[in-house]
Amino acid sequence: MTLGTKRESFRRRANVSLIIDRAHYDEVILGAVARARVSVWIGTANLKELHLEAAPGTRARARGAYISILQTFEALAEQGVELRILHGALPSGPFREELRRRKALLKGGLAMRRCPRVHLKLIAVDGRALYLGSANFTGAGLGAKGDGRRNFEMGILTDDDAMLDAAQERFERIWTGKECGGCKLRAVCPRPLDLR
């Protein structure tokens, strides 16, 4: 890190885990997102319906049932958790259909913004956990799919505050439209974020 003209070195401690395949579901979705208390910010190129196993000890779990991530988001929104999704492509039909069923999310519990240039994949939870990697917010990337149907994915999960700050700052710049002014795709953008 450079401060002024003097070069200084800082050491900090952070937990960093390599997340591969099924661990995306176990550690990122169940371990971080489902346990959020303050905020969940998601950046993804593709946004599709994602399912979770029903909660342990429930009849639904005994039947092997799965629930929509949007049901989990609804419960988080009711607890006051800020939910944001920044996505590049139009959400899938099943995601949009499930969202229509979730009245609390439609009334402002979930904020979504689309930017066709978004290709980043990040999930920041409570300003304390950050996932960066290859997985889009889809069932095959982060959901409860079987190993034979899951994408081959890899990323990192960290509590590094410098990485969290940088990733959240980048997300916020896109979210608020600060990147729109110089965008060469503005003419074809369905709704530039700086016009909201």
N, C-alpha and C positions, 0 to 999 in steps of 0.2 A: 504494500500500500504506500502510495506516495503522498506525503504531506508537505505542501510548499515545495521547497527545493531540496529538502533533506529526505533521504530514503530511510524509512523505518520498517522494521519487521515485527509483526504481531503474531503470537501463537494463540490459538483459541481451540477449545475442545468442542467437538460436535459428534453426534452419533450419525453414522451413514451406513445404510444397509443396501446391499444389492438385491433388487427385487426381480425375480424371474418367474414367468408364467403364473401358476396358481397363487403365488404369494401376492400378486396384485390384488386379488379378491380378498385373501385372508388379512393381509397387513394394511393395504391402502383403504379398501372399502369397509371391511368389518372393523379393523383395528383403529382407523383414524376417522373416516367420514361418518360412519354410523354413530360414533361417540362424540361428535363435535358439540361444543358448548357455546361457541361465539360466532364462528363463520366457516363457510366452505366456499372457496373460490375454485372454479373448474375452468380450465382452458382446454379445448379439444377441437380437432378438425372435424371429426364426425361425431354426431350425437344420436345415439340409438337407445331404445328401451333396454334396460339392464335389470336383471333379476337377482334376488338374494334368496337364500334358503330362509324359510320361515323360522321364527325365533325358537330356540331350544325350549322344550317343555310345553309346547303348544300342540293342540290337535293337528293343526296345519303341518307342523314339522313331522309329526308321527305319520301323516299321510304322504310325506315327501313333497309338500307344496312349496311353491316359490312365490315371492311377493315382488312387486315393482319397487325399484329404487325410489320412485316418486312417493310411495307410501312412507318410506323412511324419511324422505325430504319433508313430507307433510308433518310428520311428528316433530322433526327438528324445527320447522318453521313455527309450530305451536309453542315451542320452548323459547322462541325468540332468536334462533340461529339465523344469521344472515346467509342467504343462499344465492350465489351468482354463477351463471354459466355463460362463458364467452365461447362461441362456436363459429366454425367456418362455413359449414354446409347446413342446408335446411335439415332440421331434425327428421328422423324417420317417421313414417306414418304411425306405427305402433306407439312411439314415444308421444307424438302429438295427441293420439286418441286417449292414451292413459292420462296425459296432462289435463285433457278436457274433463275427466272424471274427478279430478282433484280440486275441489272448490277453494280450499284454503290456499293452495298454491296459485290459483288464478287470481285471487284477491290480493296479490302482492307478496306472498310468501317466498316466491322464487323469481328472481330477476334474470332475464336472459337477453343477451345481445349478440347479434350476428355480424361478423366481419369476414368477408370472403378470403382475406389474406391470413386469417388465423390458421396456423398449422401446428402451433405449439401444443404440447400435452403437459399440463401441470395441474396439480391439485394442492391447494394450500388450505390447511385446517387450523383454525384458531390462532393463526400466526405462530404456531409452534411445530407444525409438521408440514413437510413439503415433499411431494412426489414430482419428479421429473423423469420422463422416459418416453417409450415408444407407444404406450397404450392410449388409444382414443377412449372416450367415454361410451363404450359399447359393451354388449354382453360378451363378445368374443375376446375383448381386451381386458375388461375388469370385472365381469360378472361371474355368476356361479356355474359356468359351463363345465362340462366334463373335459378331462385332459385331451381327449381325441377331437374335441370341437373348439378348443381354445386356441387363440393366436399364440405364436411364439413371441413373447414380449420381454423386454428388459428395461429396467430403470433404477433409480435410486430413491430411497426414502431417507430424509434427513431432518434434524432439528437445528441445523446450522443457521444462526440468526442472520448472518450476512447474506447467505443464499436466499433465505426467506425474504429478507428486505428487498433484494434485487429482483427476485421473481415477482413479488407482489407489486413493486413499483412498475415493472414492465406491464403486468396485467392491467393495472390501474390506468396507465397511459393509453393503452388500447381501448379499455372500457369507456373512458371519458372522451374519446375522440381526439386526443392530442396527436395521434399519428395520422389523422385523416387529411390534414392540410397538404402534405407533400405526397399523398398516395397517388400513384399513376393509374390505379384502377377505380378511382372515384367516379368516373363517368358511367361505369357499369355496376357500381355498388347499389344494392337494392335500397339501402337506407343508411347513409353515412352516419357514424356514431356522433360526430360533432354537431349534427342537426337535431339531436334529441333534447 
